Amino acid sequence: MKKPGNGSTPGKKGGARKAKSPINGSPRGAGLRLDPAVARWLAGAGAAFPSSQSSMIPMLQSAQAALGYLPRDAMQAIARHLLVPPALVEGVASFYAQFRFNAPGRHRVTVCSGTACYVRGSGKLMDDIKADLKIVPGGTTSDGAVSLESVSCFGACALAPVVVVDDKVLRQQTSASMKKVIQDISAGPSKGKARGTRSTSAVRGARK
């Protein structure tokens, strides 16, 4: 007569198999080998989210804010945390234009495509910037220096056409002025060095 089992699965040597320890310190990350930056986010800000599908978009936003973009293993970690298929998380992320799936450049150039800016030449301005950088909106130059983006409106129509470079708002830009700005930021590795004759201080002054 067989003795009652203790509920454990016998191993090769008759002993109970030990449960796998969490990977990268995440209780729901077992089996995942995460990039160290993703693991740090998951163990910190990521772990604070409830395990509910309502947390999906906030988690995606949090991960992108921390990492600069959404690498695939971040989306897999979110899926594991929420107990949903990874394909569901990737599908939701791909639906929204706010999410990026490639590492951003060292500098970000964002051109306003709102009506006021477009009427004053932002369409041609974008075309010329694309030609200079050899990328389309959403892309990053091959050297990783510049990412190009477009937004519907910055809310600074009186300053049209507006371009934001990193955290600097540049007013009434032309193809020539942006060509110089792009040359400047492409030459150096650090952010915050975009130069222009009219920048954030000019915008603040115009709003007074």
C-alpha positions in Angstrom: 0.0 0.0 0.0 1.4 3.4 -1.0 2.1 6.0 1.7 0.2 9.3 1.4 2.3 11.9 -0.5 3.3 15.2 1.0 2.2 17.2 -2.1 5.7 17.7 -3.4 7.0 16.4 -6.6 9.9 14.0 -6.1 13.2 14.9 -7.8 15.7 12.5 -9.4 17.0 11.6 -5.9 13.7 11.2 -4.2 13.8 14.7 -2.6 11.3 17.4 -3.1 12.2 19.9 -5.9 12.8 23.4 -4.6 10.8 26.2 -6.1 12.9 28.4 -8.4 14.1 31.5 -6.7 12.9 34.9 -8.1 15.0 36.3 -11.0 16.4 39.8 -10.6 14.6 40.2 -7.3 11.1 40.2 -8.8 8.6 37.8 -7.3 6.8 37.6 -10.6 10.0 37.7 -12.7 10.9 34.0 -12.3 12.2 32.7 -15.6 13.0 36.1 -16.9 16.6 37.3 -17.5 16.2 41.1 -17.6 18.4 43.9 -18.6 19.8 45.4 -15.4 18.0 48.8 -16.0 14.7 47.0 -16.5 15.3 44.9 -13.4 15.9 48.0 -11.3 12.8 49.6 -12.6 10.7 46.5 -12.0 12.1 46.0 -8.4 11.4 49.7 -7.6 8.6 51.7 -9.4 7.3 48.7 -11.3 6.6 46.6 -8.2 4.4 49.3 -6.7 1.7 48.8 -9.3 -1.3 46.5 -8.5 -1.5 43.2 -10.4 -4.5 44.4 -12.4 -4.9 45.0 -16.1 -5.8 48.6 -15.2 -2.2 49.0 -14.4 -1.0 48.2 -17.9 -0.8 51.6 -19.5 0.5 53.3 -16.3 3.2 50.7 -16.0 4.2 51.1 -19.7 4.4 54.9 -19.1 6.5 54.4 -16.0 8.9 52.0 -17.7 9.3 54.4 -20.7 9.9 57.3 -18.4 12.6 55.4 -16.5 14.2 53.7 -19.5 13.6 56.2 -22.3 11.8 53.6 -24.4 10.1 50.2 -24.1 12.5 47.3 -24.6 10.9 44.0 -25.2 12.0 42.5 -21.9 10.3 45.4 -20.1 7.0 44.5 -21.7 7.5 40.9 -20.9 8.2 41.8 -17.2 5.0 43.9 -17.2 3.1 40.9 -18.6 4.4 38.6 -15.9 3.6 41.2 -13.2 0.0 41.5 -14.5 -0.4 37.8 -15.2 -1.3 38.4 -18.9 0.2 37.2 -22.2 3.2 39.3 -23.4 1.4 39.7 -26.7 -1.4 41.6 -25.0 1.0 44.1 -23.5 2.9 44.5 -26.8 -0.4 45.0 -28.6 -1.6 47.7 -26.3 1.8 49.5 -26.4 1.9 49.4 -30.2 -1.6 50.9 -30.4 -0.6 54.2 -28.7 1.8 56.7 -30.5 3.2 57.8 -27.2 5.2 54.6 -26.8 8.7 54.1 -28.3 10.3 50.7 -29.0 13.8 51.9 -29.9 16.3 53.6 -27.7 16.0 57.4 -28.2 18.9 59.5 -29.5 21.0 61.7 -27.3 18.9 64.6 -28.5 15.3 64.9 -29.4 14.0 67.2 -32.1 10.2 67.7 -32.1 8.5 69.7 -34.8 5.0 71.1 -34.2 2.5 70.1 -37.0 -0.4 72.2 -35.7 -2.4 74.4 -38.0 -0.6 77.7 -37.1 2.8 76.1 -37.4 1.9 74.3 -40.6 0.6 77.5 -42.2 3.8 79.2 -41.4 6.0 76.5 -42.9 6.4 73.6 -40.4 5.6 71.1 -43.2 8.5 72.1 -45.3 10.6 72.5 -42.2 10.0 68.9 -41.3 10.7 67.8 -44.8 14.1 69.6 -44.8 15.0 68.2 -41.3 14.1 64.7 -42.5 16.4 65.2 -45.5 19.2 66.5 -43.3 19.0 63.7 -40.8 18.0 60.9 -43.3 15.3 59.7 -41.0 11.5 59.9 -40.6 9.5 61.0 -37.5 9.9 58.3 -34.9 13.4 57.4 -36.1 16.9 57.9 -34.8 20.0 58.7 -36.7 22.4 55.8 -37.2 25.0 57.4 -34.9 22.4 57.6 -32.1 22.7 61.4 -31.9 19.2 62.6 -32.8 15.7 61.4 -32.7 13.0 63.1 -34.8 9.4 63.5 -33.6 6.2 65.3 -34.5 3.4 66.6 -32.3 0.0 68.0 -33.1 0.4 71.2 -31.1 2.7 72.8 -28.4 0.2 75.5 -27.6 2.6 78.3 -28.7 0.9 79.3 -31.9 2.1 82.9 -31.8 5.7 81.6 -32.0 5.1 79.4 -35.1 6.7 77.4 -36.5 7.9 75.9 -33.2 10.5 73.2 -32.7 11.5 71.8 -29.3 15.0 70.5 -29.0 15.4 68.5 -25.8 13.9 70.9 -23.2 14.5 74.1 -25.3 11.6 75.7 -27.2 12.8 77.3 -30.4 10.5 79.9 -32.0 9.9 80.9 -35.6 12.4 78.4 -37.0 13.5 78.1 -40.6 15.3 75.4 -42.5 18.5 77.3 -42.2 18.3 77.9 -38.4 17.4 74.3 -37.8 20.2 73.1 -39.9 22.6 75.0 -37.7 21.0 73.6 -34.5 21.2 70.1 -35.8 24.8 70.5 -36.7 25.5 71.8 -33.1 23.7 68.9 -31.3 25.1 66.3 -33.6 28.6 67.4 -32.9 28.4 66.9 -29.1 27.3 63.9 -26.9 25.6 65.8 -24.1 22.1 67.1 -23.9 21.1 70.7 -23.2 23.5 72.3 -25.6 21.1 73.1 -28.4 21.6 76.7 -29.5 19.4 79.1 -31.3 18.8 82.8 -31.5 15.4 82.3 -29.9 15.1 79.7 -27.2 13.1 78.9 -24.0 13.8 82.3 -22.4 12.4 84.0 -25.5 9.2 81.9 -25.3 8.7 82.8 -21.6 9.2 86.4 -22.4 6.6 86.3 -25.1 4.0 84.8 -22.8 4.2 87.7 -20.3 
